């Protein structure tokens, strides 16, 4: 069982299934939504329990799918086909614990930001290093 929430906590969810992989999509819609790629875990929608679903908003993002987001903070919640497919791609950023997930699928790689695919970052920073930089006022 995995739990997660949006940035402000207005929408939280639990999934009964235990996904072990995640994927990334770099299509034009996902790139515009995230600024880079939409990373998600794919699960049956009936395995998802949403707390405070009244805060959930959706938009028909294409002829075949909708996007879910938090109406309070705007956090991306999901990509969901609307043609009767039972699955949903839940945003990887929602989850409290990402352990045990392996990168499995990468869609629209021809649209992906090449630096993310081929090169290590020039200035990697840990959470502690970023926090220290902001606390010191040097960010």
C-alpha positions as CSV (number, residue, x, y, z in Angstrom):
1,X,0.0,0.0,0.0
2,X,1.3,3.5,-0.9
3,X,0.2,6.8,0.4
4,X,0.6,10.3,-1.0
5,X,-0.7,13.8,-1.1
6,X,-0.7,17.0,-3.1
7,X,1.6,19.9,-2.2
8,X,-0.9,21.6,0.2
9,X,-2.3,18.3,1.6
10,X,-5.9,19.1,0.5
11,X,-6.0,15.9,-1.5
12,X,-4.5,12.7,-0.2
13,X,-4.7,9.2,-1.6
14,X,-3.9,5.6,-0.9
15,X,-3.4,2.9,-3.4
16,X,-4.1,-0.8,-2.5
17,X,-1.9,-2.2,-5.3
18,X,1.9,-2.1,-4.9
19,X,3.5,-0.8,-8.1
20,X,7.1,-1.6,-8.5
21,X,7.8,0.5,-11.6
22,X,7.3,4.1,-12.8
23,X,7.5,5.7,-16.2
24,X,8.2,9.1,-17.7
25,X,6.4,10.8,-20.6
26,X,7.9,13.7,-22.5
27,X,5.0,14.4,-24.9
28,X,4.1,18.0,-25.6
29,X,1.2,17.9,-23.1
30,X,3.3,16.4,-20.3
31,X,6.2,18.8,-21.0
32,X,3.9,21.8,-20.8
33,X,2.3,20.5,-17.6
34,X,5.5,19.8,-15.8
35,X,8.2,21.8,-17.5
36,X,10.0,18.5,-18.4
37,X,8.4,15.1,-18.1
38,X,5.5,13.6,-16.3
39,X,6.6,10.7,-14.2
40,X,3.9,8.3,-12.9
41,X,3.0,4.9,-11.5
42,X,0.3,3.1,-13.4
43,X,-2.4,1.4,-11.3
44,X,-6.0,0.3,-11.7
45,X,-8.2,3.3,-10.8
46,X,-10.4,1.2,-8.6
47,X,-7.3,0.6,-6.4
48,X,-7.1,4.3,-5.6
49,X,-8.9,5.8,-2.6
50,X,-9.0,9.6,-2.6
51,X,-9.6,11.6,0.6
52,X,-11.4,14.9,0.0
53,X,-12.2,14.2,-3.6
54,X,-14.1,17.5,-3.6
55,X,-10.8,19.3,-4.1
56,X,-10.0,17.3,-7.2
57,X,-10.4,19.1,-10.6
58,X,-10.1,17.5,-14.0
59,X,-9.5,18.8,-17.5
60,X,-10.0,16.9,-20.7
61,X,-6.4,17.3,-22.0
62,X,-6.8,15.4,-25.3
63,X,-9.5,13.4,-27.2
64,X,-8.6,10.3,-25.2
65,X,-7.5,11.4,-21.7
66,X,-8.0,13.7,-18.7
67,X,-5.6,15.2,-16.2
68,X,-6.5,15.5,-12.5
69,X,-5.1,18.2,-10.3
70,X,-5.7,19.7,-6.8
71,X,-8.1,22.7,-7.0
72,X,-6.4,24.3,-4.0
73,X,-2.7,24.2,-4.9
74,X,-2.7,23.0,-8.5
75,X,-0.5,19.9,-7.9
76,X,-0.8,17.3,-10.7
77,X,-2.6,14.2,-9.6
78,X,-3.0,12.0,-12.6
79,X,-3.2,11.2,-16.3
80,X,-6.2,9.0,-17.0
81,X,-7.5,7.6,-20.4
82,X,-11.2,8.3,-20.8
83,X,-12.0,5.6,-23.3
84,X,-12.8,3.0,-20.7
85,X,-9.3,1.8,-19.9
86,X,-9.2,0.9,-16.2
87,X,-5.8,2.4,-15.3
88,X,-4.5,5.7,-14.2
89,X,-1.0,7.2,-14.2
90,X,-0.6,8.8,-10.7
91,X,2.0,11.5,-10.4
92,X,5.2,10.2,-8.9
93,X,5.6,13.4,-6.9
94,X,2.5,12.6,-4.8
95,X,4.0,9.7,-3.0
96,X,5.4,9.8,0.5
97,X,7.8,6.9,-0.2
98,X,9.3,6.1,-3.5
99,X,11.5,3.2,-2.3
100,X,11.3,0.0,-4.4
101,X,10.3,1.7,-7.6
102,X,12.3,1.1,-10.7
103,X,12.3,3.2,-13.9
104,X,10.6,1.1,-16.5
105,X,9.1,3.0,-19.4
106,X,10.0,6.3,-21.2
107,X,7.6,7.6,-23.7
108,X,8.1,10.2,-26.4
109,X,11.9,10.1,-25.9
110,X,12.3,12.1,-29.1
111,X,10.7,15.0,-27.2
112,X,12.7,14.6,-24.0
113,X,15.1,17.2,-22.8
114,X,18.4,15.6,-23.9
115,X,20.3,16.7,-20.8
116,X,18.1,14.6,-18.7
117,X,18.7,11.5,-20.8
118,X,22.4,11.6,-21.6
119,X,24.3,13.7,-19.1
120,X,24.8,13.8,-15.3
121,X,23.9,17.2,-13.8
122,X,26.8,19.7,-13.5
123,X,25.9,20.8,-10.0
124,X,24.1,18.1,-8.1
125,X,22.9,19.0,-4.6
126,X,21.3,17.0,-1.8
127,X,18.2,18.1,0.1
128,X,20.4,19.1,3.0
129,X,22.7,21.2,0.8
130,X,19.8,23.0,-0.8
131,X,18.2,23.7,2.6
132,X,21.5,25.1,3.9
133,X,21.9,27.3,0.9
134,X,18.4,28.8,1.4
135,X,18.8,29.2,5.2
136,X,22.1,31.1,4.7
137,X,20.5,33.4,2.2
138,X,22.9,32.6,-0.6
139,X,20.4,31.0,-2.9
